[in-house]
Amino acid sequence: VLLAVGLSFSEFTTHTWDPKFQPDQALIQVDIDYSEIGKNYDTRIGIIGDSKIVLRQMLDEMRKSESKLVDANSIQSMKEERKYFSDPEMISESTPLKPQRFMKDIQAALPDDVIVFGDIGNNLAWIESFYMARKPKSFFICSSLASMGFGVAASVGGQIAAPERQVICVCGDGGFQMQGMEVVTAVNYNIPVKWFIMNNSTLGMIKDTQDVLFNKRRISVNFVNPDFVKLAESMGAVGLRIEKPNEVVEVTKEALSNDKPTVIDVVIDPDEAPSFDARAEAMVRAWGVQPSLFQKLKMIPEALRRR
């Protein structure tokens, strides 16, 4: 039996609608939008309503019965055992800066109540894997529509909505160039957003997909960036740069210490890519897309590890 609460069973959350998500016994789906019920998987029981209200009602009924409830401490212990990804590159001292190291160190430098807006591209994969939000309603992304530049602009609105908290955006250089003029808006209205640009001079997710599907035949993914520090300064914002591992914490704290819109150019290793194995397997299963020999060889260690 699978209880799905507020889950749309989209392509990415189900690894391209993997049949494993269809339970043998029953799927119970709770959603405030009736059109989501049974849309992608057969639903035995569909409950339309606000998740918080529905879950409270279910919990009240379970307390009346002899059902054994899971202890809250057990859930917390499970969370501690199954933390986010751990990667040796998180402590790498190499240059260019590894994105894993950047995510680890920026986490240490940010306040607990920070509000983070992610963007679309490989930067989102790094954030989702290595950043751990510490407060409710403090992490926002746009994965369903996958609109590049979303975080660049949405973070301005987030800062207006929560002026008492620091709002940052972690984006890629591609997404920033699509919506980067929002910095001018922030300057004109004195909105102190901090944009961290993970700069690898490429559309990383498209490049990695081309590597997998077309054996590293890359088209229209690499480009020459402007000097983001000078670009920020020309718009009236503060411009900073991070190039080495030991600069992440120091420069992040410097950026947070001022009350002005600030752009931080984070130069990362262009050859470092998030794990694409599960996605490649899903594409092969669902659409018959065949990964290149290069990707097949990369998938061997992962397959052996799962045995």
ZAMARGU-4260 file (C-alpha; in steps of 0.2 Angstrom, whole numbers, plus 5000, padded with zeros to 4 digits):
<rodrens>
0) 5000/5000/5000 | 5007/5017/4995 | 5000/5033/5003 | 5004/5048/4991 | 5001/5065/4999
5) 5002/5080/4987 | 5012/5070/4974 | 5009/5073/4956 | 5019/5058/4951 | 5028/5068/4938
10) 5041/5062/4926 | 5056/5066/4937 | 5049/5061/4953 | 5045/5043/4946 | 5060/5041/4935
15) 5049/5042/4920 | 5034/5033/4927 | 5042/5018/4933 | 5030/5004/4936 | 5037/5000/4953
20) 5028/5015/4959 | 5011/5006/4956 | 5009/4996/4972 | 5003/4978/4972 | 4988/4982/4985
25) 4982/4999/4984 | 4987/5017/4980 | 4979/5030/4991 | 4982/5048/4984 | 4978/5064/4993
30) 4978/5080/4983 | 4969/5097/4984 | 4968/5096/4965 | 4955/5083/4959 | 4963/5082/4942
35) 4979/5075/4949 | 4970/5060/4956 | 4974/5044/4946 | 4981/5054/4932 | 4998/5045/4930
40) 4994/5029/4941 | 4979/5019/4945 | 4972/5025/4961 | 4962/5014/4973 | 4957/5028/4984
45) 4957/5046/4980 | 4955/5059/4993 | 4953/5078/4988 | 4957/5090/5001 | 4971/5100/5010
50) 4985/5089/5015 | 4987/5096/5032 | 4968/5094/5036 | 4967/5076/5028 | 4982/5070/5037
55) 4976/5076/5054 | 4959/5068/5051 | 4968/5051/5047 | 4979/5053/5062 | 4964/5055/5073
60) 4956/5040/5066 | 4972/5030/5068 | 4973/5035/5087 | 4955/5028/5089 | 4960/5012/5082
65) 4973/4999/5087 | 4985/5005/5074 | 5003/5006/5080 | 5009/5024/5076 | 5028/5026/5072
70) 5037/5036/5086 | 5043/5053/5081 | 5060/5049/5088 | 5061/5034/5076 | 5057/5046/5061
75) 5071/5058/5067 | 5083/5044/5069 | 5079/5038/5051 | 5082/5055/5044 | 5099/5056/5053
80) 5104/5039/5046 | 5099/5044/5028 | 5106/5061/5026 | 5109/5069/5009 | 5123/5063/4997
85) 5141/5062/5004 | 5154/5064/4991 | 5174/5064/4993 | 5174/5080/4982 | 5165/5089/4996
90) 5182/5091/5004 | 5192/5094/4988 | 5205/5107/4988 | 5207/5107/4969 | 5205/5121/4958
95) 5193/5124/4948 | 5182/5123/4963 | 5171/5107/4964 | 5153/5111/4965 | 5151/5098/4979
100) 5164/5108/4990 | 5155/5124/4986 | 5138/5117/4992 | 5146/5111/5008 | 5154/5127/5012
105) 5140/5139/5007 | 5129/5128/5019 | 5141/5132/5033 | 5141/5150/5030 | 5122/5154/5028
110) 5111/5158/5042 | 5098/5145/5048 | 5083/5155/5042 | 5090/5159/5025 | 5078/5157/5010
115) 5086/5149/4995 | 5079/5149/4977 | 5086/5137/4966 | 5086/5138/4947 | 5086/5125/4933
120) 5101/5115/4926 | 5115/5106/4934 | 5115/5119/4948 | 5098/5112/4954 | 5105/5094/4954
125) 5119/5100/4965 | 5107/5110/4977 | 5095/5095/4978 | 5109/5083/4982 | 5120/5093/4994
130) 5110/5107/5002 | 5100/5104/5017 | 5086/5117/5021 | 5085/5120/5040 | 5068/5129/5041
135) 5051/5126/5033 | 5046/5136/5018 | 5064/5141/5015 | 5069/5132/4999 | 5060/5135/4982
140) 5063/5128/4965 | 5053/5126/4948 | 5056/5108/4943 | 5040/5104/4935 | 5040/5118/4922
145) 5059/5119/4922 | 5060/5137/4918 | 5078/5143/4917 | 5080/5160/4926 | 5066/5156/4938
150) 5076/5158/4953 | 5085/5174/4947 | 5069/5183/4946 | 5059/5174/4960 | 5072/5178/4973
155) 5068/5196/4971 | 5049/5193/4975 | 5055/5182/4989 | 5065/5195/4997 | 5051/5208/4996
160) 5039/5195/5004 | 5051/5191/5018 | 5061/5207/5021 | 5067/5201/5039 | 5076/5186/5031
165) 5090/5185/5019 | 5086/5178/5002 | 5099/5171/4990 | 5098/5163/4973 | 5109/5149/4968
170) 5109/5148/4949 | 5120/5143/4934 | 5128/5155/4922 | 5116/5151/4908 | 5100/5155/4919
175) 5108/5171/4925 | 5111/5177/4908 | 5092/5174/4903 | 5085/5184/4918 | 5100/5193/4925
180) 5093/5211/4922 | 5082/5208/4937 | 5098/5214/4946 | 5093/5231/4940 | 5076/5230/4947
185) 5084/5225/4964 | 5096/5240/4964 | 5082/5252/4959 | 5071/5246/4974 | 5085/5242/4986
190) 5081/5224/4987 | 5096/5215/4995 | 5096/5198/4986 | 5112/5188/4984 | 5114/5179/4968
195) 5127/5165/4968 | 5131/5160/4950 | 5139/5143/4947 | 5149/5148/4932 | 5156/5134/4921
200) 5154/5143/4905 | 5142/5129/4898 | 5124/5124/4898 | 5129/5109/4909 | 5113/5099/4909
205) 5112/5100/4890 | 5130/5096/4888 | 5129/5081/4900 | 5114/5074/4890 | 5123/5076/4874
210) 5137/5067/4881 | 5126/5052/4886 | 5115/5052/4870 | 5127/5057/4857 | 5144/5051/4863
215) 5151/5068/4868 | 5146/5076/4852 | 5142/5094/4859 | 5132/5107/4850 | 5128/5125/4856
220) 5132/5122/4874 | 5148/5131/4877 | 5150/5150/4878 | 5160/5165/4883 | 5153/5173/4898
225) 5154/5192/4903 | 5164/5197/4918 | 5149/5195/4930 | 5158/5205/4944 | 5160/5220/4932
230) 5142/5217/4925 | 5135/5218/4943 | 5145/5234/4946 | 5139/5242/4930 | 5121/5239/4936
235) 5124/5247/4953 | 5126/5231/4963 | 5140/5223/4972 | 5151/5211/4963 | 5162/5197/4971
240) 5171/5182/4964 | 5175/5164/4972 | 5188/5154/4963 | 5196/5143/4976 | 5189/5132/4990
245) 5196/5142/5004 | 5186/5157/4998 | 5169/5151/4999 | 5165/5154/5017 | 5174/5171/5018
250) 5166/5178/5002 | 5149/5172/5007 | 5150/5180/5023 | 5156/5196/5015 | 5141/5196/5003
255) 5129/5193/5018 | 5137/5207/5028 | 5131/5221/5016 | 5113/5227/5013 | 5114/5229/4994
260) 5110/5217/4979 | 5126/5207/4977 | 5131/5195/4963 | 5144/5182/4967 | 5153/5174/4952
265) 5157/5156/4958 | 5169/5148/4945 | 5167/5129/4946 | 5175/5114/4937 | 5166/5113/4920
270) 5170/5094/4919 | 5161/5090/4935 | 5144/5083/4932 | 5130/5076/4944 | 5126/5058/4943
275) 5116/5054/4927 | 5115/5035/4929 | 5097/5034/4935 | 5090/5046/4922 | 5099/5037/4909
280) 5092/5020/4914 | 5074/5028/4915 | 5076/5035/4897 | 5082/5018/4891 | 5067/5009/4899
285) 5053/5022/4895 | 5058/5028/4878 | 5071/5016/4871 | 5084/5029/4871 | 5101/5021/4870
290) 5115/5028/4880 | 5132/5030/4872 | 5146/5018/4876 | 5154/5031/4887 | 5139/5032/4898
295) 5137/5013/4899 | 5155/5011/4905 | 5151/5024/4918 | 5136/5014/4924 | 5145/4998/4927
300) 5152/5003/4945 | 5135/5009/4950 | 5127/4993/4944 | 5140/4983/4954 | 5137/4993/4969
305) 5118/4989/4969 | 5120/4970/4967
</rodrens>
